[in-house]
Amino acid sequence: MRPIVNKHMDYKELTADLTRAADRPAYILCGEETYLLQQIRQHLLEKLITPGCEPIDRVNIAGDGNARSIDWQRIMAEMKTPPFLSSKKVISLTRTGLFSSSLATDHEAEELEALLTHIPEFCCLVFLEEDVVYNNRLLRRMREAGAVSAKLDRQNMNDLMRWVAGLCSRENLRITREAAESLILRCELSMSDIASELSTVFLFYQFTGKEDILTEDIDFLCREDMTGKIFDLTDAIAERRIDAALRMIDVFHERREPPLFILTMLARQSRDLIVAKDAGEAERIIASGVTKSLFYARKLMRQARRFSMEKLESMLEGCFQADFAIKTGRMDDQDAVTVLVIRACEAG
């Protein structure tokens, strides 16, 4: 018996439901973690379609986010055709826009709603959507008919740490906590990016025969840690070392980072430090929504102690002034960033 679920499931709830049985008439998936979205869809395909029957029993249809971009007549026809050898026919729909706005009230829309709430037992629809409005009428009706919706957002630091450790363990490798956190943060908690970087790490370790992944290995093999470099820049500002701060700016330029990117990163760091200064504790920094990482929160807290609140507010104001000067053409972007950093170093 499949339970009716009148809410967005999270990843753990959805995997538990799939472990029970992949018997839903439809799965409506959304969220920013594309890696998990693809993994869930692939899991459903492997569970429902007999190997070798994918070209016959799987149908892929993609839209542009507008429901009118989908050939619904074709979908209606496909849903009436049973699978060839698989347990179910899977219709994979991407960016239909069905659940981001209200459905029309004409006869065709009513016919479509009736079809999507009475999906044949031999058919399963898998939706991958950019946006799903929680109180969408069609979504509610489909849930009442047994479908589920799930929102798969970025995972928290602890879950990602376990996931990274598990991937390394499969390769008979160990990774230190510091190395794992460094990798996760430089990938901005994106599982797709983390998996891509780890594939390079695993190839390197297969060649060298080493077994322990350390932070210096992540530094050597993976993308630059831009967050770490911003910390180095604000460290130099805290110490009023103009030469060191300008050297960090040169590092960004050597990497061909646009001055506006540097300015944005510095503004965000100043804002985060203000939050950390006001919070005073790592747990309160996490509660503020600035970060999900205890490691990063503690790092922010330590650096915030080196600044007065007045200097941090002055730095943030300076970032806005520099941005305004660039966008109004009063100052070249590179010069504006350089002047901002020098003034921040000189400020009390």
C-alpha positions in Angstrom: 0.0 0.0 0.0 1.6 3.3 -1.1 0.9 6.2 1.3 -0.4 9.6 0.2 2.2 12.3 0.9 0.9 15.8 0.8 4.3 17.6 0.9 7.7 17.8 -0.8 9.8 14.9 0.3 13.5 15.4 1.0 16.2 13.1 -0.3 16.1 10.8 2.7 12.3 10.5 2.6 12.3 9.8 -1.1 15.0 7.1 -1.0 13.1 5.5 1.9 10.0 5.5 -0.3 11.9 4.0 -3.2 13.3 1.3 -1.0 9.7 0.4 0.0 8.8 0.1 -3.7 9.1 2.1 -7.0 5.3 1.9 -7.5 4.3 5.6 -7.8 2.4 6.6 -10.9 4.6 9.8 -11.1 7.7 11.3 -9.5 7.8 15.1 -9.6 11.4 16.2 -8.8 12.9 19.7 -8.4 15.7 21.4 -6.5 19.2 22.8 -7.1 21.2 19.6 -6.5 21.2 18.3 -10.1 23.4 15.4 -9.1 20.7 13.9 -6.9 18.0 14.6 -9.4 19.9 12.7 -12.1 20.7 9.9 -9.6 17.1 9.4 -8.6 15.9 9.4 -12.2 18.6 6.9 -13.2 17.6 4.7 -10.2 14.0 4.6 -11.4 15.0 3.8 -14.9 17.2 0.9 -13.7 14.4 -0.4 -11.5 11.6 -0.2 -13.9 13.1 -0.9 -17.4 14.5 -4.2 -18.4 18.1 -3.9 -19.6 18.3 -3.5 -23.3 14.7 -2.2 -23.6 15.5 1.5 -23.0 15.0 2.6 -26.6 11.5 1.0 -26.6 10.2 1.4 -23.1 11.7 4.8 -22.2 10.4 8.1 -23.7 12.3 11.4 -23.2 10.5 14.7 -23.7 12.0 18.1 -22.9 10.3 21.5 -22.7 11.6 25.1 -22.2 9.7 25.7 -18.9 6.5 26.6 -20.6 3.7 24.0 -20.6 2.8 25.0 -24.2 6.3 23.8 -25.3 5.3 20.2 -24.6 3.4 18.0 -27.1 0.8 16.8 -24.8 -1.1 14.9 -27.5 2.1 12.7 -27.9 2.3 12.1 -24.2 -1.4 11.1 -24.1 -0.7 8.6 -26.9 2.5 7.3 -25.2 0.7 6.8 -21.9 -1.9 4.6 -23.6 0.8 2.3 -25.1 2.0 -0.5 -22.7 5.7 -1.4 -22.3 7.3 -4.0 -24.5 9.2 -6.2 -22.0 9.7 -3.9 -19.0 7.6 -3.8 -15.8 6.6 -0.2 -16.7 7.0 2.3 -19.5 8.9 5.3 -18.2 8.1 8.8 -19.7 10.8 11.2 -18.6 9.7 14.8 -18.8 12.0 17.8 -18.3 11.1 21.4 -17.7 7.4 21.1 -18.5 6.4 24.1 -16.5 3.2 22.3 -15.4 3.7 22.9 -11.7 5.1 26.4 -11.7 1.8 28.1 -12.6 -1.9 27.4 -12.6 -3.2 25.1 -15.3 -5.6 26.5 -17.9 -9.3 25.9 -17.6 -10.1 24.9 -21.2 -11.1 21.4 -22.4 -7.6 20.3 -23.3 -6.3 21.2 -19.9 -9.1 19.3 -18.2 -8.4 16.3 -20.4 -4.7 16.5 -19.5 -5.4 16.8 -15.7 -7.7 13.8 -15.9 -5.0 11.8 -17.7 -2.2 12.8 -15.2 -4.4 11.9 -12.2 -5.4 8.5 -13.8 -2.0 7.2 -15.0 -2.2 3.6 -16.2 -0.6 1.0 -13.9 1.9 0.0 -16.7 3.2 3.6 -16.9 5.4 5.9 -14.7 6.0 9.6 -15.3 9.3 11.2 -14.1 9.2 15.0 -14.0 12.4 17.1 -13.6 11.3 20.6 -13.0 13.1 23.9 -12.4 10.3 25.2 -10.1 7.3 23.6 -8.4 4.8 25.8 -6.6 3.8 24.0 -3.4 0.0 24.8 -3.7 -0.3 24.0 -7.4 -3.7 22.4 -8.0 -2.4 19.8 -10.5 0.3 18.9 -8.0 -2.3 18.4 -5.2 -4.5 16.2 -7.4 -1.6 14.1 -8.6 -0.5 13.5 -5.0 -4.0 12.4 -4.1 -3.7 9.9 -6.9 -0.5 8.5 -5.5 2.3 10.6 -7.1 5.1 12.1 -4.9 7.0 15.3 -5.2 10.5 15.8 -3.9 12.7 18.9 -3.5 16.4 17.9 -3.6 18.5 20.9 -2.5 22.2 21.1 -1.6 23.0 18.7 1.2 24.5 19.9 4.5 28.1 19.6 5.3 27.8 16.5 7.5 25.9 14.5 4.9 28.5 15.6 2.2 31.4 14.6 4.5 29.9 11.1 4.9 29.2 10.9 1.1 32.8 11.9 0.2 34.3 9.5 2.8 32.1 6.7 1.3 33.2 7.4 -2.3 36.9 7.4 -1.1 36.3 4.1 0.8 35.0 2.4 -2.3 38.4 3.2 -3.9 40.2 1.9 -0.8 41.3 5.4 0.1 41.0 7.5 3.3 40.5 11.2 3.3 41.2 13.5 6.3 38.3 15.7 7.6 40.2 18.8 6.7 40.8 17.6 3.1 37.1 16.7 2.7 35.9 20.0 4.0 38.4 21.9 1.8 37.1 20.0 -1.2 33.4 20.5 -0.4 33.9 24.2 0.3 35.8 24.9 -2.9 33.1 23.1 -4.8 30.5 25.2 -3.0 28.6 22.1 -1.8 27.8 21.0 -5.3 27.8 17.2 -5.5 28.3 17.2 -9.3 31.5 19.3 -8.9 32.7 17.3 -5.9 32.3 14.0 -7.9 34.1 15.5 -10.9 37.1 16.7 -8.7 37.2 13.3 -6.9 37.5 11.5 -10.3 40.8 13.3 -10.9 42.0 12.6 -7.3 41.2 8.9 -7.7 43.2 8.6 -11.0 46.2 10.3 -9.3 46.0 7.9 -6.4 45.7 4.9 -8.6 49.0 6.0 -10.3 50.9 6.8 -7.1 49.6 4.0 -4.9 49.0 6.3 -2.0 46.1 5.7 0.4 45.6 8.9 2.4 44.2 12.0 0.8 45.5 15.1 2.5 44.6 18.8 2.2 47.8 19.5 0.3 46.8 16.8 -2.3 43.4 18.6 -2.7 45.3 21.9 -3.2 47.5 20.3 -5.8 44.9 18.3 -7.8 41.7 20.3 -7.5 40.4 23.7 -8.5 41.6 26.8 -6.7 40.2 27.5 -3.3 38.8 30.9 -4.0 37.2 31.1 -0.5 40.6 30.5 1.1 42.3 33.2 -1.0 39.6 35.7 0.1 40.5 34.8 3.7 44.1 35.4 2.9 43.2 38.8 1.5 41.1 39.8 4.5 43.9 38.5 6.8 46.3 40.9 5.1 43.8 43.8 5.5 43.4 43.0 9.2 47.2 43.1 9.6 47.3 46.4 7.5 49.9 44.8 5.2 49.2 46.7 1.9 52.0 44.8 0.1 50.5 41.4 1.0 47.0 42.5 0.1 48.1 43.7 -3.3 50.0 40.5 -3.9 46.7 38.6 -3.3 45.0 40.9 -5.8 47.7 40.1 -8.3 47.0 36.3 -7.7 43.4 36.9 -8.7 44.5 38.8 -11.8 46.9 36.1 -12.8 44.0 33.7 -12.7 42.1 36.1 -15.0 39.4 36.7 -12.4 37.4 39.8 -13.3 37.8 42.8 -10.9 34.1 42.8 -10.3 34.3 39.1 -9.2 37.0 40.1 -6.7 34.8 43.0 -5.5 31.8 40.7 -5.1 33.8 38.2 -3.1 35.3 40.8 -0.9 31.8 42.4 -0.3 30.4 38.9 0.6 33.3 38.2 2.9 32.8 41.6 4.7 29.1 40.9 5.1 29.8 37.4 6.5 32.4 38.8 8.9 29.8 41.3 10.1 27.3 38.5 10.8 30.1 36.5 12.5 31.1 39.4 14.6 27.6 40.0 15.7 26.8 36.3 16.3 29.9 35.6 18.4 29.4 31.8 18.2 29.9 29.3 15.4 26.4 27.7 16.0 24.7 31.1 15.7 26.6 31.9 12.5 25.2 28.6 11.0 21.7 29.5 12.3 22.0 32.9 10.5 22.2 31.0 7.2 25.6 32.3 6.2 27.0 28.8 6.0 26.1 25.2 6.8 29.7 24.3 7.6 30.9 24.3 11.2 34.5 24.4 9.9 33.8 27.6 7.8 31.8 29.2 10.6 34.7 28.8 13.0 37.0 30.2 10.5 34.8 33.2 10.0 34.5 33.7 13.8 38.3 33.6 14.3 38.9 36.1 11.5 36.0 38.4 12.7 37.8 38.8 16.1 40.6 40.6 14.2 38.4 43.4 13.1 36.3 46.0 14.8 32.7 46.2 13.7 33.4 49.8 12.5 36.1 48.6 10.1 34.0 45.8 8.7 31.1 48.2 8.1 33.6 50.6 6.4 34.9 47.8 4.2 31.4 46.8 3.1 30.5 50.5 2.4 33.8 50.8 0.4 32.7 47.8 -1.7 29.4 49.5 -2.6 31.2 52.8 -3.4 33.7 51.0 -5.6 30.9 49.1 -7.4 29.1 52.4 -8.0 32.3 54.1 -9.3 32.9 51.3 -11.8 29.3 51.2 -13.0 29.0 54.9 -13.5 32.4 55.0 -15.3 34.1 57.2 -12.8 36.9 54.7 -12.2 38.5 51.7 -14.0 37.4 48.4 -12.4 41.0 47.3 -11.6 41.9 50.7 -10.1 38.7 50.7 -8.1 39.5 47.4 -6.5 43.1 48.4 -5.8 42.1 51.7 -4.2 39.5 49.8 -2.1 42.0 47.4 -0.7 44.6 50.1 0.1 42.0 52.2 1.9 40.8 49.1 3.8 44.4 48.4 4.9 44.9 52.0 6.1 41.6 52.3 8.0 41.7 52.0 11.7 
